[in-house]
Structures are given as C-alpha cells and as structure tokens.
Amino acid sequence: MNETTKVLGLEDTFHFSCHPGIDCFNQCCQDVNILLTPYDIIQMKNGLGISSTEFLEKYTKTLIAPQTSLPAVQFKMDEENEKKCYFVGEKGCGIREQRPWSCRMYPMDANESGTEFAPLVDSTRCLGLKDDTVWHLRDWFDDQGLQPYNEWNQMFAELTEDEKLTRWRTEYPGAADIFYLACYDLDRFREQVFKEKKNFTKW
C-alpha cells in the first residue's frame, strides 16, 4: 500500500459505488495484473462449465513468484480487445458471481497480514470513490462475499510458506510442475491420480 494513503480498519467507512452511470465504469477491468489463487480458479472454471486445464490454457499465463520460486497464475487480458478482461461487457462483469478475490476487493488493497486496508486508486481514477454511498469496510467485504476467499487464500499462503515445501522444491527438479498441477490444474491432477493411476509418492 502507498504510505501516503489513509489506512482503514474494518470498522472505518469509505465512499464507493460502481454502476454503469459513472464515466469510468469498466475501466478497472482493463490492462490490469491479476494473480489468481487456486480457489479463484475453481470458482471461475466451475462457473464457466469448463475444466481447469481448459481455463488455464485459455485465460492465464504462468509466472514464477519471486518470494517462493513457485509457479503463480496470472489472469490474461484480451490483447485483441484493448487488453480488457475477457469477461467484461457493457453491463459489467459477465462472471460476477464467480469473480476472483482481487475483483471482490476492489477498490481496496490490503497489507500482507490482511489487517489494514487502503484504496488501491484515488478518486481521479475511480469516480465511484466520490459517490455519496457510504460503507463500513467490514460490511463492504461481507457484501462482496470475501469470507470463503480469505479463508482458502490464507490456507494456500500457509502452504507456500511451509518449510517442508521449500525443502521439497529444492530437492526435486519436478516439484514445481507437481505443485502447479495439484494447486491450479485440479481436474488434470484428479485425472492423473484416479484414472491414470499416476504415482506421485516417489516425489
């Protein structure tokens, strides 16, 4: 978070509303970097009715997270449509019920511990921050359905920080591929375990 930005707690209030009537509507869904968590991917691929493999191939690219040296999944923007989100339309998000954590958090950003928050952008970029509608931050997060996302993301964060995983990653050359498969491409992982009877215990 920007050090000059006012930090908010869960009981603090802020002004915000997002709707087609504001001039910046949908601009936050264009040319942005969104990292997806395993829970994000499950919700999105299920909402679209496709496999995790198809979702990952069509809508994401894989990076290596500098903090962990483990694979991370970034949501791709549509290069043929002004780098807009693939699912945004004139009326807004086409997968609103399954939108990822980052989109649910907007316009807020969180510190690493998830205890302090601040607007990700200012009111010159997000006109919704000038709206008369007032939210308590806790109520806003409840309205956006963030609780299960936060719970699953916390468990995933604990996994990536585990010392056993760090040792496993450094000792076995194929560890990163298995991590990607088991965390992000769950349908393919399930297929390999139960249909192809692939044995991962050697790792």
C-alpha positions, 0 to 999 in steps of 0.5 A: 500500500502507498504510505501516503494513503489513509489506512482503514480498519474494518470498522472505518467507512469509505465512499464507493459505488460502481454502476454503469452511470459513472464515466469510468465504469469498466475501466478497472477491468482493463490492462490490469495484473491479476494473480489468481489463487487456486480457489479463484480458479475453481470458482471461475472454471466451475462457473464457466462449465469448463475444466481447469486445464481448459481455463488455464490454457485459455485465460492465464499465463504462468509466472514464477513468484519471486518470494517462493520460486513457485509457479503463480497464475496470472489472469490474461487480458484480451490483447485483441480487445484493448487488453480488457478482461475477457469477461467484461461487457457493457453491463459489467462483469459477465462472471460476477458471481464467480469473480476472483478475490482481487475483483471482490476487493476492489477498490481496496488493497490490503497489507500482507497480514490482511489487517489494514486496508487502503484504496488501491486508486484515488478518486481521479481514477475511480469516480465511484470513490466520490459517490455519496454511498457510504460503507463500513469496510467490514460490511463492504467485504461481507457484501462482496462475499470475501469470507470463503476467499480469505479463508482458502487464500490464507490456507494456500499462503500457509502452504507456500510458506511451509518449510517442508515445501521449500525443502521439497522444491529444492530437492526435486527438479519436478516439484514445481510442475507437481505443485502447479498441477495439484494447486491450479490444474485440479481436474488434470491432477484428479485425472492423473491420480484416479484414472491414470493411476499416476504415482506421485509418492516417489516425489 
